Amino acid sequence: MDLQRTKVLLIAILYCILHWKQKMEHYLHGYEHDEQIRLHRQNAVLAPLIYRGINLLSTSNLLEVGCGTGAQILHLLNEYPNIHITGIDTSKEQLETCQEILCKNHISPKRYYLQWVNGKHFPYPDQSFDVVLFVWVLEHVKDPTILLQEAFRVLKPGGSLYITEVYNDSFRCHPPEPDIMWFWTEMERFQSALGGKVTWAFNWPI
């Protein structure tokens, strides 16, 4: 891979990110139709990894925080016919899309409940849910402590909290490709410049 070409590509991507950051309120990826489709395609590939070792057969009611367009809800309702899922999100637009997708997939409305929340307080009593689920949500939240406190509040005694997040240091390229790792390192520096808490476990060769 030509290094100069890679640098040009990186500049283009960073420009797009800055443009999206100015255009989209609160949510970096935005709410466009292509992005909503991407989330479901992504989950079709990653769901076996996300839920590996997780058994929800004994779960009656689950709360998904930041359910977005319903990629996780659709997967779980298909996998577990006896589960009821409550999905909450701060975007009414995402929730409307979630409702449309679930209807198109012939999911009974009795099996789920979607609700808009302000992101700071879950409108449910203490000890309401068997399971609380976060999938790539906390990385978008300025103060995740508030959401985690709410998650523990609404969990029943003995309930389970599942969290999936992006972990930059898990990225590997084999065989080693210096240009790709240079790109990845620059992206992490950019994330850090935007206020992200990025740590480098390795000094990548560039």
Backbone hydrogen bonds, N-H to C=O, Kabsch-Sander energy under -0.5 kcal/mol:
donor,donor_aa,acceptor,acceptor_aa,energy
6,T,2,D,-2.0
7,K,3,L,-2.3
8,V,4,Q,-2.1
9,L,5,R,-2.2
10,L,6,T,-2.5
11,I,7,K,-2.4
12,A,8,V,-2.1
13,I,9,L,-2.3
14,L,10,L,-2.7
15,Y,11,I,-2.2
16,C,12,A,-2.0
17,I,13,I,-2.4
18,L,14,L,-2.4
19,H,15,Y,-2.4
20,W,16,C,-2.8
21,K,17,I,-2.5
22,Q,18,L,-1.8
23,K,19,H,-2.0
24,M,20,W,-3.5
27,Y,25,E,-1.7
28,L,26,H,-0.6
30,G,27,Y,-1.0
36,Q,32,E,-2.0
37,I,33,H,-2.2
38,R,34,D,-2.2
39,L,35,E,-1.9
40,H,36,Q,-1.1
41,R,37,I,-2.2
42,Q,38,R,-3.0
43,N,39,L,-1.9
44,A,40,H,-1.8
45,V,41,R,-1.1
45,V,42,Q,-0.5
46,L,42,Q,-2.4
47,A,43,N,-2.6
49,L,46,L,-1.3
50,I,46,L,-2.5
51,Y,47,A,-2.6
52,R,49,L,-0.7
54,I,51,Y,-2.1
55,N,53,G,-0.6
56,L,54,I,-0.5
59,T,56,L,-1.5
62,L,84,H,-2.5
63,L,131,V,-2.7
64,E,62,L,-0.5
64,E,86,T,-3.0
65,V,63,L,-0.6
65,V,133,L,-2.6
66,G,64,E,-0.5
66,G,88,I,-1.7
67,C,64,E,-0.5
67,C,88,I,-2.2
70,G,67,C,-2.2
74,L,70,G,-2.8
75,H,71,A,-1.7
76,L,72,Q,-2.8
77,L,73,I,-2.6
78,N,74,L,-1.6
79,E,75,H,-1.8
80,Y,76,L,-2.7
83,I,80,Y,-1.5
84,H,60,S,-2.4
85,I,111,R,-2.1
86,T,62,L,-3.1
87,G,85,I,-0.5
87,G,113,Y,-2.8
88,I,64,E,-2.4
89,D,115,Q,-1.4
92,K,90,T,-0.6
95,L,91,S,-1.7
96,E,92,K,-2.2
97,T,93,E,-1.9
98,C,94,Q,-2.6
99,Q,95,L,-2.4
100,E,96,E,-2.1
101,I,97,T,-2.6
102,L,98,C,-2.4
103,C,99,Q,-2.1
104,K,100,E,-2.4
105,N,101,I,-1.4
106,H,103,C,-1.9
107,I,102,L,-2.5
108,S,106,H,-0.5
111,R,108,S,-2.2
112,Y,109,P,-1.0
113,Y,85,I,-2.1
115,Q,87,G,-2.4
117,V,89,D,-2.0
124,Y,122,F,-2.2
127,Q,153,R,-2.3
128,S,154,V,-1.8
129,F,154,V,-2.8
130,D,61,N,-1.9
131,V,61,N,-1.2
132,V,160,S,-2.2
133,L,63,L,-3.0
134,F,162,Y,-2.6
135,V,65,V,-0.5
136,W,164,T,-3.2
140,H,137,V,-2.2
141,V,138,L,-1.5
146,I,143,D,-1.1
147,L,143,D,-0.6
148,L,144,P,-2.4
149,Q,145,T,-2.4
150,E,146,I,-2.0
151,A,147,L,-2.3
152,F,148,L,-2.3
153,R,149,Q,-1.8
154,V,150,E,-2.1
155,L,151,A,-0.9
156,K,129,F,-2.9
159,G,156,K,-2.6
160,S,130,D,-2.2
162,Y,132,V,-2.6
162,Y,160,S,-0.5
164,T,134,F,-2.1
168,N,166,V,-0.5
170,S,167,Y,-2.2
171,F,168,N,-2.0
180,I,177,E,-0.5
181,M,177,E,-2.2
182,W,178,P,-2.3
183,F,179,D,-2.2
184,W,180,I,-2.4
185,T,181,M,-2.3
186,E,182,W,-2.4
187,M,183,F,-2.1
188,E,184,W,-2.0
189,R,185,T,-2.1
190,F,186,E,-2.1
191,Q,187,M,-2.5
192,S,188,E,-2.3
193,A,189,R,-2.2
194,L,190,F,-1.5
195,G,192,S,-1.5
196,G,191,Q,-2.6
198,V,196,G,-1.2
201,A,199,T,-0.6
204,W,202,F,-0.9
